[in-house]
Amino acid sequence: MTKNHARVSTIDQNLDRQLSMLKEYGCEKIIDEKFTGTVKDRQGLQNLMNVIRANDIVVVESISRLGRKTLDILSIIQEFEDIGVQFVSLKENMDTRTMFQMMCVIAELERNLIAERVKEGLEASKKRGKKLGRPKVDKDKIALALRMYDSKEYSVKEIIEGTGISQGSLYRAIQKRTLETT
């Protein structure tokens, strides 16, 4: 079923223009409200969220009818996607697929920017002389830990406390030794 959400920001404004455009599109159920779009918890929007079901289509005259804040709009559209509802904005000629393609592009861009900043940060640290990667484990401590392990007199906890190496380092040394002897 095609459902619609029409909204004006004040009681003095008129919904007629939006309603006629939406009826022209073929909307069967129209939910309207006269409330500011800067508030996400609006009664008309809540009514819409309560009646939509999977395979419905929500149509708005303009994406700004869902809200004014980008994150709120994206959150609402994500809720539509989670429910299995399609979204159409007539003015921007935009549908759910378009929105999610845009969201994917934005997410990929953000991921690339984070990776770039991390890489630049590591390079800057390296230039300042900071050593990167795991700290080197003292070979003498590893040898002592392996002897303690082989003696079967000590628990793993006692070995790592006594030698100061980590549990992971101990297990890596045991595994490496096992692979070398087979």
N, C-alpha and C positions, 0 to 999 in steps of 0.2 A: 504494500500500500504506500502511496506517495503521501508523505506528511510534510507539513511546512511549519516554519517558525518565523513569524513576523514580529518586529519589535520597533517601537519608537522610543526615544529617550525621555520624553516628557508627556504628560497628560494632554497638553495643548496640541501636540503633533497628531497628524492623521495617518492612519494605516492604509487608506484607500488605494494609493498608488501601488504599494507593495502587494496588497491583496489581489488587485486585478491582474498584476503580472503573474502572480503565483497561480491564480485560477486558470489563466491562459496556458500555463505550463501543464495543467492537469492535476493539481494537488487535490486530494480527496478530503483531507482533514487538515484544518488550519488552526494552529495554536498561536495566539497573539498576546502581546503584553505591551504595557506602556510603562517602561522602567529603564533606568540607565544601564547601558552595556558595560559599565565599569565594575559592576558587581556580578561575580560568577554565580552566586546562589540566588538567582531570580526565580520567581514562582513560575512564569511561563516556560522558562528553560527546564525547570524541574518537571513540569507537567509533560513536556516533550520527552524528556528522558524516561519518564514513567510509562509512556504509551508506545514507544518504538520497540520493534521486534526485529529479529533477523530477517533479512531480505527487504526491509522497508527502505524507502528513499526519503531522506530529509532534504528539502529544498528551501533555500533562503534567497531573497532578492539580492543580498550582498553579504559577503563574508563578515562584514562589520556588524551584521545583525546577531551574530553569535556572541560577540564580545569585542572589547577594545584592545585587550592585551593579547599579544601574540601567543604567549605561553598558555593562556586560558583557552584560546581558540584551538591551538594544537592539542591540548588536553581533551577538549570536547570531541574533536575529530577522532582522536585516539579511542575514546569511549565508543564512538560510532563504529569504528573498525573492530573493536573487541566484541561488540554485540553482533556484528555482521550487517551493519546498516550502511547503505551508500549515502554519500553526501554530494549535493550539487549546489553551487553558487551561481546564479544566473548572470549577475553583473560582471563577475570576473571570469565567466565561462570556465569554471573550475569544478572538477569532481573529485571523489575520493582518491582515485588512482593518481591524479595530478598532485594532490596534497601529499600523498605518501611518497611519491617520487621526489618531491621537493624536500620532504623530511629526511629521506635517505641521503640526498645530496648534502644537506646541511650536516647530518650526522657524520658522513664520510669526511667532509671538510674539517669538522671539529676534530675527528680522530687523526687526520693528517697534520693538523696544526699542533696537536698535543705531541705527536711523534716527533715533529720537527723541533719543538721546544725542548723536548727531552734530549734529542740528539745534540742540539746546540749547547745545552747545559753540560752534557758529558764532555763535549769537546773543550768547552771553556775550563772545566775542572781539570782536564788532562793537561791543558796548556799551563795551568797554574801549578802543575807538578803533583796533583793528587793522583794516587794510584787507584785505578778502577778495578772492579771485579771482586771476587772472593779474596779475603785475606789469606796469605800463605800460611799453611799449617806447618809447624815445626816437625821435621822428619823424626827427630829424636823422641818427641812426645808421641807421635804415631807409633813408632817402634815399641815404646814402653806400653802404650795402650794395647797393642796387639799381643805383647807378652802377657799382660794382665788378663786379657780376654782368653788366651790359650790356656792359662793356668787354671781356669774355671773356678778360681778362688774369689773372684770379684763379680759383682753385678755390673750391668752396663752403667747404672747410675753411679756406682762407686768409681768406675773407670773414668767416666767423663768429669766427675768432681775431682778426682785425684790427678788427672793429667791436664785439665783445663781445655780439652778439645771438645767439640760439639758431638752430639749423638750422631748427627749426619756424617761428620767426618770419620767417626769410628766405623760406621756401617759401610761407607764408601771404601775405606781402607781394607776392611774384611772382604768386601766384594771384589775389589781389585786384586787382592792376593789370591782369592779363590779362582778368579779367571786366569791369572798368571800360572797357576799350578795345574790347571786342567788342559 
